[in-house]
Amino acid sequence: MNSYEESLKIKKDSESYNNKAIVLFKMDRFQEAIDCFDQAIAMNPDDTVYQKNKKFSVEEIDIKHKKYIFLILEKYKIIIQAY
């Protein structure tokens, strides 16, 4: 991660932001990844790869939220059944 941050200090280009975003995505830091994808898209709006990468990050956040909601509902269901 540090190497991407260092490269962005030297040269702020769309590919560097995209690469950093991919690393953040793999670290489950989806919102930060989306922010970097947004930077890449702003610099190179015609690159569909950056747009697709952002879409995957947004979808992953949605999936994670649905999983958490399901887990919470299951816990409440267990609690309610105990009464």
C-alpha positions in Angstrom: 0.0 0.0 0.0 2.8 2.4 0.9 4.3 2.1 -2.6 1.0 3.2 -4.2 0.8 6.2 -1.8 4.4 7.1 -2.6 3.8 6.9 -6.4 0.8 9.1 -6.0 3.0 11.7 -4.3 5.3 11.7 -7.3 2.8 11.2 -10.2 -0.9 11.5 -9.7 -2.4 9.6 -12.7 -5.5 7.5 -13.2 -3.6 4.2 -13.3 -2.0 4.9 -9.9 -5.3 5.7 -8.4 -6.8 2.5 -9.9 -4.0 0.4 -8.6 -4.3 1.8 -5.1 -8.0 1.3 -5.2 -7.6 -2.4 -6.2 -5.3 -2.9 -3.2 -7.8 -1.2 -0.9 -10.6 -3.4 -2.3 -8.6 -6.5 -1.5 -8.2 -5.2 2.0 -12.0 -4.9 2.3 -11.6 -1.1 2.5 -14.4 -0.6 -0.1 -15.3 3.1 0.6 -11.6 4.1 0.3 -11.4 2.0 -2.9 -14.4 3.8 -4.3 -12.9 7.2 -3.6 -9.7 6.2 -5.5 -11.7 4.8 -8.4 -13.6 8.1 -8.5 -10.2 9.9 -8.8 -9.2 7.6 -11.6 -12.5 8.1 -13.4 -12.3 11.9 -13.0 -8.9 11.8 -14.7 -9.8 9.4 -17.4 -13.6 9.2 -17.7 -13.6 7.1 -20.9 -11.8 4.2 -19.3 -14.5 1.6 -18.6 -12.2 -0.6 -16.5 -12.2 2.0 -13.8 -15.9 2.3 -13.9 -16.4 -1.5 -13.7 -13.9 -1.7 -10.8 -15.9 1.0 -8.9 -19.1 -0.9 -9.7 -17.7 -4.1 -8.1 -16.7 -2.1 -5.0 -20.2 -0.7 -4.7 -21.7 -4.1 -5.1 -19.4 -5.6 -2.5 -20.5 -3.0 0.0 -24.1 -3.9 -0.8 -23.4 -7.6 -0.3 -21.6 -7.0 3.0 -24.5 -4.8 4.3 -27.0 -7.5 3.4 -25.0 -10.1 5.3 -24.8 -7.9 8.4 -28.5 -7.2 8.3 -29.2 -10.9 8.0 -27.0 -11.7 10.9 -28.6 -9.0 13.1 -32.1 -10.3 12.2 -31.1 -13.8 13.0 -29.7 -12.7 16.5 -32.9 -10.8 17.2 -35.0 -13.8 16.1 -33.1 -16.0 18.6 -33.6 -13.4 21.4 -37.3 -13.1 20.7 -37.7 -16.9 20.7 -36.0 -17.0 24.1 -38.9 -15.0 25.6 
